Amino acid sequence: MGSFETAESNSNRWHQPVRVPSEKSGIFGAAKEMAEDMPGWKLESVDEERLEIHSTRANGALGGTSKITVRVEGPEGIPNSSTHCRSESSGGFLSRDKKNVAEFIQKFWMRVT
């Protein structure tokens, strides 16, 4: 079982949170739409109150299944948000967690910046 998530300390820009000068509710809506459209992802649940999206992705015979969580944070009423992504895999020999995070973050960054 492996996992990977965005962090400011990661050197790769596609492994860092997406920070934009927009209110978190609008950014969450964009993240939700994108998670619904991600190839191979299955949207499992959306927590509107916590601004979290939970999806799964089948990674093939050797990759098992990944649970992917996208979370949006930011102060109320102030245009400043941060979007995080975490991938946790189980049941496989080859982890796709870094690739799952980078795939979402790169596409999301292009969408909102």
C-alpha positions in Angstrom: 0.0 0.0 0.0 1.4 3.4 -1.0 0.3 7.0 -0.9 1.3 10.4 -2.1 -0.1 13.9 -1.7 0.6 17.4 -2.7 2.8 19.5 -0.4 4.6 22.8 -0.7 7.9 21.0 0.0 7.6 18.9 -3.1 10.0 20.0 -5.8 7.9 19.1 -8.8 5.2 21.8 -9.5 2.7 19.1 -10.3 3.1 17.7 -6.8 2.3 21.0 -5.1 -1.1 22.4 -4.2 -2.7 24.7 -6.7 -3.1 28.2 -5.1 -5.3 30.8 -6.9 -6.7 34.1 -5.9 -10.3 32.9 -6.1 -12.9 32.0 -3.5 -12.9 28.4 -2.5 -16.5 27.7 -3.4 -16.0 28.4 -7.1 -12.7 26.5 -7.1 -14.4 23.5 -5.5 -17.0 23.6 -8.2 -14.3 23.5 -10.9 -12.5 20.7 -9.1 -15.7 18.6 -8.8 -16.4 19.0 -12.6 -12.9 18.0 -13.4 -13.0 15.0 -11.1 -16.1 13.8 -12.9 -14.4 14.1 -16.2 -11.0 12.5 -15.4 -10.4 9.5 -17.5 -10.5 6.3 -15.5 -11.7 8.0 -12.4 -15.0 7.0 -10.7 -16.5 9.7 -8.5 -17.5 8.0 -5.2 -18.7 10.9 -3.1 -18.7 14.7 -2.7 -18.6 16.4 0.7 -19.9 19.9 0.0 -19.4 21.0 3.6 -15.8 19.9 3.9 -15.1 20.7 0.2 -13.8 17.2 -0.5 -14.1 14.9 -3.5 -13.6 11.2 -3.2 -12.8 9.1 -6.3 -11.3 5.8 -7.2 -9.2 4.7 -10.1 -8.4 1.1 -11.2 -4.7 1.1 -12.1 -4.6 -2.2 -14.1 -3.6 -5.7 -13.2 -0.4 -4.7 -11.4 -1.5 -1.3 -10.0 -4.4 -2.2 -7.9 -6.9 0.5 -7.0 -6.3 4.1 -5.9 -8.5 6.2 -3.6 -8.1 9.8 -4.6 -9.1 12.7 -2.5 -9.3 16.3 -3.7 -9.7 19.0 -1.0 -10.1 22.7 -1.4 -9.2 25.1 1.5 -9.3 28.8 2.0 -10.7 31.6 4.2 -14.4 32.4 4.0 -15.3 35.4 1.7 -11.7 36.1 0.7 -10.4 35.2 -2.8 -7.6 32.9 -1.8 -7.8 29.1 -2.2 -5.6 26.1 -2.2 -6.4 22.8 -3.8 -4.8 19.6 -2.6 -4.8 16.0 -4.0 -3.9 12.7 -2.3 -3.8 9.3 -3.8 -3.6 6.1 -1.8 -3.2 2.7 -3.5 -3.9 -0.8 -2.4 -3.9 -4.3 -3.9 -1.1 -3.8 -6.5 2.6 -4.1 -7.0 3.1 -0.9 -8.9 2.0 2.4 -7.3 0.5 5.1 -9.5 0.0 7.6 -6.7 2.5 10.3 -7.9 1.1 10.0 -11.4 -2.5 10.3 -10.2 -1.7 13.4 -8.3 0.3 15.0 -11.1 -2.3 14.2 -13.7 -5.0 15.9 -11.7 -2.9 18.9 -10.5 -1.5 19.7 -14.0 -4.9 19.6 -15.7 -6.5 21.6 -12.8 -3.8 24.2 -12.8 -4.3 24.8 -16.6 -8.0 25.1 -15.9 -8.0 27.6 -13.1 -4.9 29.8 -13.7 
